[in-house]
Amino acid sequence: MELLTILLQAELENQTGSQWGFWIMMIAVFVIMWLFMIRPQQKKQKELEQKRSSMKAGDKVVTAGGLHGKIDKVQDDTFMIEIAKGIIIKVDKASVFEEPTVEKKEDKKEDKKD
């Protein structure tokens, strides 16, 4: 009878230890996910916001819809973009991206040749 009691107590202690191991693993998974997924995304978002705030009239841009044009006016939350001679559209700042430079396009062409 005493042997059975000792074995049951040992099993109970093992279960308590495995619960701590579970929580440690869950925390480790969360930290790894934050380091490799969430943190880099936050950095990219900050860079994009800085680029948008530094855009000025005359900069070439591309909208999220794929329209290419030049910034005509900068307003609080919007840009006035000239997409063709005399055609100006109003676009939200969140949907505007900086147009890739010619150097970046040439680099992509060279990569395809290799």
N, C-alpha and C positions, 0 to 999 in steps of 0.2 A: 504494500500500500504506500509506503513511504517513497519507494522508487517511482511510482506513478505520479505522486505529488511533485517530486523533483523534476521529472520530465515535463510535466505541464507548466511549471514555473519557468523552466528554461525556454519552452516554446513561447510563452507570453513575453519574455524578455526579448526574444528574437523578433517578434512582431513589432514591438516598440522601436527597436533599432532600424527596422526596414522602413518605418514611416518617416524617420528622419532622412534616410537615404533618398526616399521618394521626393521629399520637399527640396533637398539639396539639388537633385537632378532637375526638378522643375525650375528652380531659380537659375541654374546654369544654362538651361535651354533658353530661358527668357533673355538672359544677358547676352548670349551668343547671337540670338535673333536681333536684339537691339543694335549690337555692334556691326553686324553685317547687312542689315536691311534698313532699319529705321534711321539710324544716324547718317549714313550717306545720302539718303533721300532728303533729310532735313538740310544738309549742306547744299545740295543741288537747288533746293527751293529758295534758300537764302541768296545764292548766286543769281538766280533768275530774277528775283525781286530787285536786287541791286542793279542788274542790267536794265530792267524796265524803268527804274527810277532815274537812271543816268541817260536814257534816250532823249534826244532833242530833235528839233525840226531839221529835216534834211537827211536823217538816218534812214537807211533802207531796212525794211522789216518784212516779215512774213506772218500772216495771221494764222490762227489755228485752222481756218477753213482753206488755207492754201493760197490766199491772195497776196501777191507781191506788190510792194509800193514804197513810197517815201512818206515820212511823217511830215504833215503840213503844219499842224498845231498840236501842242501838248496841253491837255486840260487836267483837272483833278483826277478823275477816274477813267478818262477816255483819251484816245488819240484821234485826230482827224488825219486820215491817210489818203494820199493821192495815188490812185491805182492806175490812172491814165490821165492824159492831158485834159484838165478841166473836170475830172470826175473825182470827187472827194467823198469818202465814206467815214462814218463815225464808228469806231471800234473800241470795245472795252479793253483796258490795259492788260487784263488777265489773259486775253486771247492773242497777244502779240509776242512774237519772238524775233530776236535779232537775225537778220539774214546772214547766212554763212558767207564768209569771205571767199574770194576767188582762190586763195592759197589752199583752203581746206578742200575745195572741189578738185583742185589739181592733185592734191595728195591722195584722194580717193581713186582718181583715175590711175595714178602710178601704182597704187596697191593692187588694182585689178590686173595690171599688166604683169606684175611679178607673179 
